[in-house]
Structures are given as structure tokens and as C-alpha cells.
Amino acid sequence: LGLGHDSVTDLADINKQVGNPLLANLGQQGREFMALLYQYSTINIEVFESAFGSDREDLSHNKPASHDLDSKADVPILACVQQDILALSDARHREPNIQQQAAKIDGSIAITSAHSALREVQGLHDWLLHQFNQDKSLTPKDVLVMCPQVEQYAPYVNAVFTRGWQDIADEVPPLPCSIADRISKDAEPLVAAFSQLLTLPDSRFQVSSLIALLRLPAMQARFAINLDDIEKITHWLELSAVHWGLDKAHKQQVLSQSSATTFDDATDSFTWQQGLSRLMRGFAFADHNVIYQNQLLLPTIEGSDSELLGKLMLIIEQLQLTAAKMSKARSATQWQQFLFELLTQLFDDENDNGLAIVRSAIESLVEYCQHAGYHTDISLAVIRDFLNNHFSQPDPGRQFMIGQVTFCSMLPMRSIPFKVIAVLGLNDGDFPRQRKPQAFDLMQQTPSRIGDRSRRGDDRYLFLEALISARQALYLSYQGRNIKNNNEKQPSLVLKELMDYLAQGYGWCFEDTKDGVNELPKNQLQQMPMQPFSEDNYNNHSPLSYAKPSFDANWLKLA
């Protein structure tokens, strides 16, 4: 049977792709949310502004936007992509004469490949410095950096960027930054130390744990000690062979709990009591080695060092008394009073954010108990579990948009329009993030419905939000090379979709092309060297497209 002209036209319309592929692939979660919210399948919200001033009238009359690159030569490539999403147009389906025009490249979209997370952060730092040099009106508060998991990048950010304005020097222009969405236990050392103090009744009192406490600035301020004193204390403990255990009885108790059997032959060897006794008696007897009551006394303490030894003994005594008192069950108000006194005894609370977090968590416990009318005594195990859960929850509002370069995790509704937006960690398998189904999750056994949460769909929509929220520049980075063998690694699927769209619609090239006859476009994927002291980091004529020379003179000395 032959098909009529109308039937052929209908089949052609069915196979024809309509709309923007980026919006169709990345915006499913947003479309379903708006459909459920308004109970309509199609919603038109007249609040978006066209990137092209001349196209605003066309959009209001539902006319397709122009894709003539000559007429939009002064418009950045980022604005062109955003305009395609707004106008539901596909740059890949342009006229043949436009397809043959030169690639539209201006640096408003930068895609970088690195060997590790540290090199990603270092490359971002250099790229941002160049952005500040090019735009004098750009300030650190205009920059937002997002990561799938900010905890994985937080140590490298602290190493490369500056934590606050007060640390800025004149030699190297560091950028002040703030890291949001961090877990308190990982962001604040004092919070992690307080969590360890809650385990004192079960602690072995290892030397390493005490030295870690002494390295806290708040504890150093309370007992008037410094880093040199800590090094001296560490040397004393090594000479006196102190390892763990307060005394013979404590050591015997710990061994009995760990093996479920009674130890009657435990000695005081390698305990705090034996080691401190050898140091004190050595200070009192003579300035040379003396054997007294089958113990080798250590004449290490001299003069004013005795005061430092007294501070060490005072700290051990306070921790021992705290461990004995902490095992007792108390009401919520009594726990608040006890823990506040502990904080006052061990830490100086002047300008320490960690202490404020701990106090807030304790006050929350008391508030919850008061609202519930619960006044019964609470055991230490319950207090410890509540506070650790509180410290393990990120606070989205803390350290976000405080006038510095903001680092944060990729969360819904986080992509507020910024002049410069950077996204790190767009690795294959890491983003979009996967959520493993639980065996007891009954929703996994039923067909999905519109509105069901999807971690993968949420991440794809977050990437779309980041793409349309950048006003001037968008920086995308992933780990594209194996740091061990330099093998190529693939980017995230969402980044790969954007790269394909730029290649087919705007003439970008993401492959190394070498041809002695034809002039081929350069690779727009900036591959960073594996080491920061590579000469390519400081070469203005690097063959890498849009390669930004580094500003760090210290690495240049090793190049």
C-alpha cells in the first residue's frame, strides 16, 4: 500500500528531534517537579531573560532564535548554550553554510583534565587568578565552586587556597575561601577531639591520643604550652617508654575487658604512672642516671622544665578524673553542666568555632529533652551516640556566601547565579552519584512513578542548574588521566553530553589532531601536567588550548 503525502509528513515529524538535547537529558527532575506542583504537563514561566537582547521579542512570540554565528559573534559561547536551552533550539541542526564557520571559542567555558584531585584544585586556583586579572570588577564573593563530595576536596582546598583574609601575603596572591557543607567532625579538630573525650571510660590512654589533644590550639592556650613544649614532652615520653595505661590497675582492667578473662599478672610497665615517676624522681635525685628500687631514673628534667612536667601531670590527672565521673548516668541538664565544665577545664573558648559547635549540640540535647518532658537519667552511651550523630550532619548554612570563594557540595537549589561557577570531580562513575538500593526498601519493588526521588536524576538536574547559573564563565574539571600509568579516563556522562554538544554545534574539538596538510582545530580540552613543577605550567606558548600559566614561584624553582 502506498502512503499519502500527509502520512509521510507525519512520519517525518515523528522522527524529527524537537527541543534542546541538554534540557531534555538533564532537566527531567525539574520537569516532573513542576508538573506535580502545577498539575500541568507544560508550564511557561515568563521570568527568564534572554542572553541575546534582540531575541527577547522572538521568544515572547514563540519564534525560534537565530543561530547565525556571525550575527552573534560578540556573544560568549556560554551565553549561546544558555540561549539554546531557553529557546528550546538545537545548535547541532544548523544550516550547512553555518556549520562550516569557524569554531566559536572565547574561554567562557573551560574544560580541564587533571591527574588527581590536588591538581584539579591547583589548576582551578591558577585559572581563577587569571580571571581576576582580566576582570577588575570580579571579587572572590562572585565565585562558586561545587564538588560532588566536598569532603574529598577539602584538604586540598586548605592546602592551595587561603582560609580567611588575614593570611593573605604580598608575595603570592592567594584567594580567600570558605568551605560549606562540611561535617563538623571533619572540619573542626576540636569537635573530633571532644568526640574522643566521650570515649575516655573505655580509652587505653595511648600516648598518641594525648599528643593529638595537646596539638589543639584551644588546649595549648588553656595550659600555656606551645609546639616546642609538645616536642619536648614527646621526647620525654619516648625516653621513659610510656605507651598506654594509667597504672597497673587500669592496664589490668583494659586487658580483662578486651579478652573477657581476668588478668592477675599485669604490671605497671609502659604505663603513665611508671614513666612519670621515673621523670619526677630523676629530677629530684641527681643530674645523672640512677637506679632506684629497680627503676632507671631519668635526669632529663632540669630547671624550668619541671613546670612543663607539672602541666603534663595535671592534664593526665584531669583526664583520669573525667573518665571516672563520665561513667555515671545523669539527667540532660546535669550532662550539660558536666560537659560545659569539662570544656572550661581543658580548652580556652576564645574565638574557637569548634567550641561553639559543641556547646550548640549540647544545648540541642537539653532542648529536645525539655520539649519531650524527659527528665530521667541518661547513660553515657546515649549521650555519645546523640552528639556523634549531631557532629556527623553537615550544616548547609555555615560558611556559605560569606564574601569569599565558596566551596560547597552539589545540593538542590544551591546554584544561585554567580559570575563564575566551577564544578570539580566530574569523573565517570562518581557523578552522577549512585544510590545502592536497600534490601528492605519496598519502593524498589514497585514501578517508579512521577515524583519519586532519583539520586542520578537529581545530579543531572544539578549540573543543568550549574550550567544556566553561570553569568560570565563556567569551569569544568575531571580526572582524565590515571596518575599511575597515565592512561586516559572518561569524564562523567553529563560532561560528555556537553562536550558532544559543543563539538557538533559550535565546532569544538576534544581530540589531539595532527595533520601536516590541513589546518585542524586545536584540542579545547586542557590537559594539565601531572606535576605542579612541570615547565608546561609556566609556558605562555603552551600547545594546550587556553592553558593558564601558574603564579607559584616556589614550584618554578624546581621546574
N, C-alpha and C positions, 0 to 999 in steps of 0.2 A: 504494500500500500504506500502510496506517495504521501508525503507530508506537505501541507499547505504552507504558504509563506508565513502566516501568523504562528503556526506551530514551530517552525524553525526559529523564528524570532524569540519565542518563549523559551525554547531550549537554550538558546544563546544567552538569554538573560539569566537563566538558572546557573549556568557555568561561570558567569561573569562575577568577579570579585568586587564587592562594593565596600567602601569604607577604608579606614586606615588599619593596616595589619598590626601595628604596635598596640593600638587601642583595643582591637579585637582580641589579641592574645594576652594582654596584660590587665585589661580592665574588667574581667568577668566578675570579680568580687564586688567591685563598685557598682556595676550594673545591677546585679542581683540585690544588693542592699537598697539601692534607690527604688527598684521595682517593688520590694516588700514594703518600703516606707510609704510610698505614694499609691501603691496598688495599681500602678500603670506599668506597662511594658516599655514605654518610651516617654522620657521626660526631657523637656527642653528648658534649661535654666539660663536666662539671659544675664549672666553675671561675669562671663568670660570676655576678656579683651584680646582682640587680635594682635598678633605681633606685627602685622602689616597695617599701617594706618589706612591705606587705600582699600583694603579688603573688608573693612568693618561693614560698609554698606552692603557688600556682596553677601556677607554672612547673615546679615539681618533679613535678606531676601532669599536665603537658602540657595545662593548661587555658588558654584564651585570656585575655589580660589585658584588664582593663576599660578603655574609652576614655571614660568619663564625665568630662568636664572639671570638673564641679562637685566630684566626689569627689577630683580631683587638682589642685585649684585652687592648692595651695601648692607644687606640684612645678614646677620650671622647665621651659621648653619644650625645652631641650637634653636634660634627663633624659627627657622624654616621647618624643623622637625616638629616643634610645638604647634606651629600653624597647621601642619598636615594633620595632626591629631585633632585640633579644634575644628577644622573644616571637613573632617572625615574624607580626606583625599589621600591618594597613594602616589608617592613620588616615583615609584617604580614603573608606573604606566603613563609615562610622558610621551610626547611626540618624538619620532626618530631624530629630527633635527636638534631637539633639545638634549636627547640622550648623548649626542656626540660632543656636547660642550665640555669644557674643562671641568675637572672636579672642583667642587665648592669646598674649600678648606680655609679656615680662618683661625683656628685654635680655640673657638668657644666650646668645642667638645674635644677632650683629650682622653685617650685610652692608653693605659700603660701596663706593661707586663714586667714582673719582677720575679726574683728567685725565692724570696722569703717575705714574711710579714714585716720584718725590720726594714728591708729595702723598700717595701711599699711606703712605709711611713717616712723614710728619708727622702724618697722621690717626691712625695706629696709636699714635704717641707720646702724643698727647693722650688717646686712649681708654684707654691703659694708666694714665696718671696719674689718671684718674677711677676706674679700678678700684682703684688703691691707696688713694684717698681713701675709697671705700666699704667696703673690707675692710682693716682694720688688720693682720690676720694674713697678708695676701698679701705676699710678698717677691719680688725680681727673679728668684731661682732657680726660682720656681714658674711662670715664663712661658717658653714655647717659640714661636718664630716661624719658620715654614718658607716657603721660596720654591722654585719650580721650578728656578731657577738663582740661587744666592745671589750669584754674582759680579756680576750685573746690578744688585743692590740694595746691595752692599757700600759703594760710595762714598756713597750717600745715607744709609745707616745711620751711617757715620762722621761725616757732617755733622750729623745730627739727634740721635743718641744720644751717650753718653759712653763712651770707651774706657778703662774702669777706674774704681775708686773714688776715686783720688787727684784726679781732675779735677772732682769734684762741688763746686759752689758753693752759696751760700745764696740767691742772687737767683732763679735759675731752677732748678727741681728736675729736673735731667736724670737719665736712667736709665742705669746702667752696663750695658754689653752686651759680649758676645763673639761673634765670627763664626767658625763652624766650617765645615769642608768647603771652605776656600779653597785655591786653588793658591798655592804658595809664591812664585812669581814675581810674582803679582798682590798678594799680601798683604804681603810684606816687600820694601821698596825695596832693601835691601842685597842680597837674593838676586838681584833683577833687575840690580843693578849688577855683581855678580860674574859673571853670565852675559855682560854686556857686556865685562868684562875678559878673558874667554876668547877674545874676537874681536880682541884687540889686534894680533896679527900682520897682520891684514887691515884694521885700522882706518885711517881717514884723520886721526884725532886732531882731530876738529872741536871748536870752542870750546864748543858746546852740550853735548857729551858730558862735557867736563871740568867744566863748571859744574854739571851734574847730579850728578857724583861729589862735588863739594865740598859740595853741599847735604845729603849724608848726615850725620846726627849722629855716627855712628861715625868717619867720616873727619875731621870737624871736631874731635872730641876728640883724635884722634891727632896732628894738626898744630897744635892750639891756635889755631883760627880760628873766627870767628863769622859771623853773617849780614851784619853791617856790612862785614866784611872781604871777603866774597864780592861784595857790591855794588861795593866799591871795585875789586876785581880785574876785574869785568865792565866797569867804566868804563875801566880801563887798556887792556884788550884791544880795546875799541871805538876808542879813540884811536890805538892802534898798528896797527889794521887787521889783526889776526890772525884768520884764518878756518879754515884747515886745513893739514895737512902739518907735519912736524917741521922739515925743512930741504929744500934743493934736491934732494938725492939721494932722500929719502923721497917727495917730491912726484913726481919723475920715475918712481919705481918704481910708485906707485899709478896714475899715468896710463897706464903701459905695461900693467899688469895689466887695467885696465878696458877698454882698446881693442885689446888683442892686438897692438899695434905699439909700436915703440921711440920714445920722445920724448927728443930730444937738446937741445931748446931750452927746457926747463923752467927757470924762475927761482925764486929764493927769495922772491918777492913773496907777501905774505899768509901766510907761514909763521911758526911759533913762534920759530924762530931769528932771523928778521929783527925781529919785534915785540919780543921780549925784549931783543935787542941795542940797539934804539932806546931802550928804557926804561932800561937799565943805563947806557949812555953818556950819556943825558940827565941822569941823576942824578950822574954823575961830572964832567961838563963845567961846567954853569952852570945858573942858575935862569931862563933864557930860551931860546927856540928857537934852535938852532944846526944848520947844515947841515955835515955831516962825511962825506967820502967818498960824496957824492951821496945821503946819507940825512938826513932831518929828525929830529934828536934831540928827544926829548920830555922836558921838565923837570917831569914830573908827580910823580915820586917825590921826597919830601922827608922828612928826619928819620927817624923810626921806621918809616916806610912801607917803607924798604929791607929791613927784616926780613921783612915780609909778601911782598915781591917775591922774597926768597931762598927762602921756603917754597914759593912757586909754582914757582920753577925746580927745587927739589928734587923736587916732585911730578912734574913733566914728565920729569925725568931718571930717576926710578924707573919710571915707566910705559914709557919708552923702553927701559930695560934689561930690563924684564919682557917686552916684546914680542919682544926679540931672544932671550931664553932660552926663551920658551914654545914656539918652533917645534921644539925638539929633542924627539925621542921618548924616553920614559923607561918604566921599569917602574912598576907600580902603587904600590909603596912609595915610589919616588923621586918620583912625581907627588904623593903625599900630603905628603911633606916639602916639596916646592917650593911647593905651593898653601898649605900652612899658613904658611910663611914669608911668602908674599905677603899673606895676611890679616893677619899681625902687622905688616908694614911699612905697610900702608895704613889699617888700621882698628883702633880701640880696642874690644876684645871685652868690655867691662864692661857687663853687663846688656843684651845685644842678642840678641834671639831669632833674627834673621836669620843671625848668625854661627853660632849653634848648628845651624841647619838646614843651612848649607853644610858645616860640619865633619862632620855626620852623613852627608851624601850622599857626601863623600869617603871616609869610613871604610867606608861600604857598598861602594864600589867595590873597596877593598883587600880587604874580607872576601870578596866574590864571587870575586876572582881567587885568593885563597888556597884557598878551597874547591874551585875548579876546577883547582888546581895550575898556573895560568898565570903564568909569570914572564918572558915575552917583553916587549920594549919595546912601548909603546902610543903611537900618534900622538895629536896634539892633537885631531884631528877626532873620534876615537873618544871621548876624554875629554869633549869638549864635548857630543857627542850624548848620552852617558850622563847627564851632570849635568843637561842641559836637560830630558831626559825625566823625571828624578827630581824636578826642581822643578815640572814640569807636572802631577804627580799630586797630587790633594787628599788630605789626611790627615784621615780621619773622626774620629780621637780627639782631635785638638788643638783646644783652645778650646771643647770641648763639655761643658756642665754643669759650670761652674767657679764657680757661685754668682752668676751674673749673668743678665740676659736673654739667652737663647741664640738666635742666628740661625743657620740651617743650611739645607741643601738638603733636598729631599724624597727620602729614601732608604728602602729597605726596612728594617723593624724599627726605625725611628727614632722612631716615635710612642709613646714611653714616656708613661704617664699623667702629665699636668701639670694644675695647676689651671686655667691659662689657655693656650689654644693659638690662635695666629693663623696664617693662611695668606694670603700676598700673591701677586699675579701670576696670579690665576685668570682669565686672558684667553682669549678664543676663539682657537684656533689655537696658543696657547703651552702650554696644559695641557688634556687630556693631551698629553704630548710625542710627537712623531712621530719615527720612525726610518726613514730612507730605505734601502731595500734595496740591497745592493751587487751589482754585476753578476756577481761570482764566488761569490756565496753560493748554494750548491746547495740549501740548505734552503728557499729561497723558491720553488723549482720543484716541491716536493713538498707534498702536502696537510698542513695543520697537524695536530698530534697533541696530546693532553693533556700538559701539562708544558712545551710549547715557550714560550720567552721571548717576551713581547709587551710592548714599552715602553708602549703605550697601556693594556693591561690592568694593568700594574704601577702606573701612575699612578692609575688609577681605584681600585685597592685601597689605595693610599697615602692617597687622600682619605677613604676609608671608615675607615682606621685613625685619621686625624686626627679624624674626626667622633666616634668612640666613645672616644677617649683623653682628650678634654677633660672635666675634672671639674666646673668651675664656669662657664666662659664660652668661647665659640668666636667668633673674629673672622675674617671672610672678606672679602677685598678684591680688587677688579679695576679695570682702567682702562676705565670705562664711557663716557667722553666723549673725543672727539678734541680734542687740545689746540690744533689749528689752527682748526677750524671749529665745534667744539662738537657735532658730530654724534654720535648715540648709537652705542655699540659694544656688542656682545653679550658676555655672560660665557661662561665655559667651560661645556661641556656638563654636567659633573658639578655645577657650582654651579647651573646652570639646573634640573637634576633636583631638587636640594634645594629650590630656591625654589618649584617647582611643587608639591612635596610639602607644604611649609608652607602654600601658598596653598589647596590643595584639602583638606588635612587639618586645619589649625588656623586657617584664616580670615585668613591674612596677605594683604596687598595690596602689589603691587610696581608699581603704575601710579598716576600722578597722577590723582586723581578729584576733580572739581569738580561739585557738584550743589547748587543753591540750595534744593531741596525736600527731598531725602532726605539723611540724615546718613551719609556713606560713610566707610569706614575710611581712615586715613592711609596714605601710602606708607611701607612699612617699609624701603625701600632708601634709605640715607643717601647723598645726592649731595653730595660735598664741593665747595666753591667752587674755582675754578681757581687762585686766588692765595691765599697764606697771609695776606695783609693785608686780605682781604675782611672787611667788618663782620659777615657771617654766621658767621664763625669765633668771634666773641666775643658773640654774641647768645644769651642764655639762652632766649629765646622764639622761637627759630628755627622756621619751619614744618616743617623737616626732622625726621623722627622720630628720636628718640634722638641728636640732634645734640649733640656734646660740645664746649663752648667751649674754645678754646685757652688755654694758660698763658703763651705767649710775649709778653712786654710789648714787645719790640722791634718785632714786626710790628704791634702795636696802635697804635704811634705813627704808622704810615703809613696806617692804616685811615681 
